[in-house]
């Protein structure tokens, strides 16, 4: 599939998700049992973390982890969230870096950007800026960011080498990459690789752990670490897999335990 075709499909899916939230419905990750939803996006944030955030920011979350809780953000730092969606991780990051810091959110979907900016207005958080753009071409100058986070977005890109190269470019020397993503353990069945619905759902585009490390190293990163945070069982995703047109009984033994959410850390060298 051409990169631009995949990109358009991703835009349409996440645009629909934003529209559901705006119209008072639930977003994908908070409506169990829907074929377009998956178990990867559920139960990621503690109630205390999201207290004070607009409900729309919480229900619009489509991530696979909680990078803001694991990124060790410090007051005064500048943070960039790649694929910021409804803005939950940007708003949480802004609180952690405080008024002397700043949190950027980058997204290519107009509906999600509108939702995120509305959530920012409702939350009253001022040290936030949402940018329209693609994670393969970040609209920020080189060396302008201390920390890059992302939440189950990098595996939606068909050009991950470009994503990592751009992340390396915009980080300051010594800057940190701290992302949540879905990572594959072992071989992935071809039926999943061919499923666009699963690609958009954060599964089929996932890299293997070794490949993830190799691509980050190729971009120039060091101190690379991949830490599993949640391992997925086939039974957990039965309804989701069926909704994607797959024979769950046949494919379950091949996918069981092979997908995990992971916290991926890396650092740009200091010189």
N, C-alpha and C positions, 0 to 999 in steps of 0.2 A: 504494500500500500504506500502511495506517495506520501511524503511528509505533510504536505499541505492538506491532503484529504483527511489524514488522521487528525491534524490540528483543528480542522473545521468540525469534525465529529466531537472532539473534546469540548470545543467552544459551545456547541449546541447542547450537549448534555449538561454542562455546568451552568449554562444560561437558563435552562429549564429548571434546574435545582434552585437557582436564585429566585426565579419567578414564583416558584411554589412557596418559598419562605415569605416573599414580599406580599403574596396574596393571602397570607395567614395559614398556609399549610406547613407541613413538615418537610425538611430536606431529606435527601436520601439516607444519610447515616442514622436518622432517628426514627425511621419507620420500618421496623422489622417485618419480614415477610414479603416485601415488594421485590419483584424480580430484578429491578434496576438497582437494588441496594445490596450491600454486602456486610458481613460481620466484622470486617476489618475496621470500619469507621465507628464502632460503638464503644461507649464506656471509657473514654480517653481522659476525661478531666474530672477532678474531684469537685464537689459542689462548692467548697470554699474558694477554689481558684476562680470560678466563673461568677461568683457573687458580685453584683454591681455591674456586670456586663449586660447589654441588651439581650433579650431572649433570642432575637433573630440571629445574633452572632453565634450563639451556642448551637442552635438547631441547624445552622448552615455549615457546621463543621463536617468536612468530608475527609479528614486526615486518618492516619494510621498510628499516631503516637502523640506525644506531648513534648515537642522539642524545647519549648520555653522553660519547662521544668528541669530539663537535663542540660541546657546549654551554658549554665553558670554565667548568666548575664550579670553585668556589673554596672553600677551607676555611672552615667556619662558616656556609655558606649553607643555606637551607631549600629543598628541591626537591620538586616534586609531579609524579608520573608519571600522566598521564591514561590509564586503561585499562592497568593494570600487569601483567595476566596472571599468569604464573608468577613474576614478580618480578625477572627478570634485570637490567633497567635500574635498578630501585630499589636492588638490592644493589650494582651498579657505582657508582651515584650516591653511595650512603652511604660507600663507600670514598673517593671523590673529595672529598667535603665534610668528611670526618673526624669525630672524636668530638665536636667542637664544633658540627657541623652536623646536619641531619636530613633524611631522605628519606621522603616519603609515597608510597604507592601507592594508587590508587583504581581499583576494579573493581566491576562489578555482578554478576559471575558467582560464585556461592558456591563452586563447585568450584575455580575459579582462585584465589580468595582462600585457600582451605584449602591448596592446593598452594604458594602464595607464602609463607604463614606457616610451612609446614613447611620450605621452602627457607631461610627466614630462620633458623629454629631450627638447621638443619644447618650453616649458614654461620657462626653465632655472631656475626653483625652485630647490634649493639644499637640503633644510631641509626636505626631503621626502624619505620614504622607503616603497616600496611595497613588501608585504610578501605573499607567497603562503600558504594557509591553510584554515581551516574551522572554522566558528564562534563558533562551539561547542568545539573546541580544539585550543585555541589561542596560537601561537608559540612565546609567550613573557613571561618573568618571572613575578612572583607575585609582585604586588605593584610597577609596572613600568610605569603606565599611569595616567595622571591627569584627562583626559576627554575621554569618549567613545561616539562616534556618530555613527549613522547608518541611512540609508535612504531607507525605504521600503524593508528591507532584512530579518529582524527577523521573519516576518510571513511566510517566505519561509522555515523556519526550522521546521522539524518534532519533534525536541527535544528542545523546548524553555526553559525548566527548565535548561538544560545544558548550553544554551547560556547565560542565566542570571547568572548562577553560575560562568562561565568563566569570564564574564564581572566584576563581583564582585571580583574575584581573582586577576585580573591584575590591577585593580584600586588601587591607593594609598589610605590610610585612608583620608577621606574627599573628595575623588575623585567623579566626577560627571558623570552620565549617561544622555545623551541628544539626544534622537533619534526621528526621524519621522517614523511613522508606520501607517498602516491601522488598525482601531479598529472598532469592530462591536457593534451596538446598538440594543439590542433585539435579538430574535431568528433568526438564519440563515436557509433558506430553504435547505433541504437535497440535492436538485439538484445542488446547488452551492458547498456544501461540497464535493460532489463526482466528481466535475469537475477538473481534473488535470490542464487544461489550465488556469482556473481561479486561482488555487493555485499558479501557476508560475507567474500569472499576479497580485499578491499581494492582492487577495481578499479572496479566500476560506480558506487560512491558517490563517486569521486574528483572533486574540483573542477578546473576549468581554472585555469591559472596566474593569469590576470587576475582571475578571480572570487575566487580565494584572497586575492589582494592587496586587492581591494575589500572583502571581508568583514572582514578584519583591520583595515583602516582605519576601517570603519564602527563597529567595536567600540571604537576609540580608540587603536589601536596606531600607532606610528611606526617609522621605520628598518626597514621591511619588506624582506626579501630572500628570494628563492627560488632555491636553488642545486641544480641537478641532480646527483645522485650515482650514478644508474644508469638507463640507458635500456633498455627491454624490447623485444626483437624477437619477432615472432609465432612464429617457430620455437621459441623458448625455452619458450613457453607452449602448444605444440600439444596436448600430452596433457591439460593442464588445461582448455583451451577445449573440447576434445572431451568431457571429463567433465561439463561444464556443458550439454551437449546442443547445442553450436553446430557448424556446418559450418566446420571450420578452414580448408579450402582457399578457401571463399568469403569468409570474414571476414578472413583474414590480411592482404590488401592494405589493408584499412581500419583495422587496429589496429597494424600494424607501426610501431614507433618512436614511437607516439603516447602511450604511458604511460611515466612516469619516476618513480623514487623521487627525492624532493627533500628537502633540509634547509631548513626554513622558519624564518627568524629574524624576530623583531619585539620591540619594546620598549615598555613602558608609560612615558609621559612622566614626568619627575621631579616635575612639579607640575601 
